[in-house]
């Protein structure tokens, strides 16, 4: 069965729903959102519908279906669990030339209620002609992840200036190019950054020019998360699908890169200890070169670009050269790896604060405030620490951190090959060497690290050289 797609304006029009259960409630909610005047006929109403009747949002007609209910309605939905009644409603509606939908019965329905992706005023409807509604819902889920929420604002902005756009771009090809520029250029970028006034100015500037404005140079600094592609944000996924070129770090997983646009150019600019190393200045040059060429550039970083990812440096460089820079945060590795190891970074009983540290920085570890970092009741999450575990443990112990303070190393966190090695701080270097810990790995030091032994739920758990007894936790956290 081939359906004719149609969007109905029901604002202020009477619509009948026969049925008072949860299915009828869902249908009525959508009708109310469209501005319809809903009448419901049912013997009993679910609590939500009864409340809507009490609020005056919908009218309750009565208990038994009456043919006169159809006299002046524009649509009817039969949503009862009585198939004979549903069929009767549909037959009477057809005789009066009223479109009817019978829930879960395509054969009796004259219209189908589609799965909807809403970006008001943009609406996308998906229908399988009643053959497989569950598949329509799954397709809707995929579209939800692909379509930017700022699209609705873009459509509304274009709607306000539609007459002027037609006047200034009477040629159809030129008008299409103008709309392409709205979607792919700085107007959409401004809306995405919640700058509607700037977006409107950009639209008007472009409209006033003789030609469609070229795409403005821009770069998206995107956080790829800790590695598991399911932890990528929707905004990051959309950025990957619009990218012309992707400059990515070594720690960005193949599974994440596989989600990018197939024809996007991929450039590995990873920094590797003891191996090929891309200088930061070269990364800056590549960003500038591709952005000025009018390409959509995504700088893809493991974790979050603003947490030990040099995103701040790159943003400053791009802004100095007049390049618009949009930031797409990612789930930082400390949060994700700790969670996948079953470790809460803060806990009312064990840790009142958390410190994010890096094993590689401009300053020497000697310059760090070790007496503060060695205090109890806090968690240390140390990035890029594998080559300095001995040094880190030595400084913490020398500053007064207890030798039996728990630690956990999360190697390849969130990935299928994740390992967690745990033990006591005094044994940290020995344990890491014995288990041949390799980067990428996150070090967690603090009382909460012992919870990895209790709450492990993902990946391989490696028994520590010296098991931390969980009963020591209250003692470790006792005041004094």
Secondary structure, 3 states (H helix, E strand, C coil): CCCCCCCCCCCCCEEEEECCCHHHHHHHHHHHHCCCEEEEECCCCCHHHHHHHHHCCCEEEECCCCHHHHCCCCEEEECCCCHHHHHHHHHHHHHCCCEEEECCCHHHCCCCCCEEEEECCEEEEECCCCCCHHHHHHHHHHHHHHCCCCHHHHHHHHHHCHHHHHHHCCCHHHHHHHHHHHHHCHHHHHHHCCCHHHHHHHHHHHHHCCCCCCCCCEEEEEECECCCHHHCCHHHHHHHHHCCEEEECCCCCHHHHCCCCCCCEEEECCECCCCCECCHHHHHHHHHHHHHCCCEEEEEECECCCCCCCHHHHHHHHHHCCCEEEEECCCCHHHHHHHHCCCCCCECCCECEEEEEECCCCCCHHHCCHHHHCCCCEEEEEECCHHHHHHHHHHHHHCCCCCCCEEEEEECCCCCCCEEEEEEHHHHHHHHHHCCCCCCEEEEECHHHHHHHHHCCCCEEECCCCCCCHHHHHHHCCCC
